[in-house]
Amino acid sequence: MSALSLRLPNSIHRHIKEIASQEGVSINQFISAAVAEKISAIMTEDYLIQRATRADREAFRNILDSVPDRPPLPGDER
């Protein structure tokens, strides 16, 4: 594990301290989890963009055309 010196505005530090305390975790654990969530979000976005470039609109339309035309189930209406 590596150490990182981080400068934060006092207001952000205060919020982190309060939330970490409410969650029952250390400030380090809270920041580590927050950074991991951000990395995951960015990587997921990159993955979805990459997948979208491989999409085949014609194949998608063909699949949709094969779906039977039925009324929605109760609760699924618009």
N, C-alpha and C positions, 0 to 999 in steps of 0.2 A: 504494500500500500504506500502511496506517496502523500506528502504533505503539500498543501497549497495555501499560500497567504492570500487572503481575499479582503479587499476594502469594500465596505458597503455603507451607504448612507445610514445615519442613525435611525431614521424612521423604518427602513427595511429591516435592519437588525432587530429593532424592537418588535416588529411584527413576527419575524422568524422565531424569536425567543418566546413570545406569547403562544404562537401556534404549536411549536415543538413541545412546550410545556403541556398544553391542552391534549396533545396527541400522546404524551408520555414517552417521548423520544428525545435524544440529545439534539442539539443544534446541528452537529456534524451529521447525524443520521437523517435529519430533516432535509438538509441541503443536499446530501448524497442522493436521497430518494427523489428530490425535485429535479436534480440534474439528470438522473436516470430516466425520469418521465419525459423530460424535454428531448433527450437523445432518442428515445423510443418514438416520440411523435414525429420528429424530423425524419428518422429512418423509415417510418411507415409511410409518410408522405412521399418520400423518394421512391419507395417500392411501388406505391399506387400509380405514380406518374410513369414509372418504367413499364408497369403492366398495361397502362392505358395506351402506350405507344404500340403495343403488340395487338391491340384489339382489332377484331374483324367485324365491322358494322353489318356487313351482309349476313354473316353467320349469326350474329345477334338477332337481326330481324327475322331470319328463318326460324330461329328458336321461338321467338315471340309469336310468330304466325302459327306455330304448331300448338300453342296453348289454347284449350277449349274456351269458348266464350260462355261464361257462366256468371250468374249474379254473385256478388261478394257474400261471404259468410256474415251472419249477424255480428255487428261490431266492427267490421272491416270496411263499412261504407265510408264514403267521403263525407 
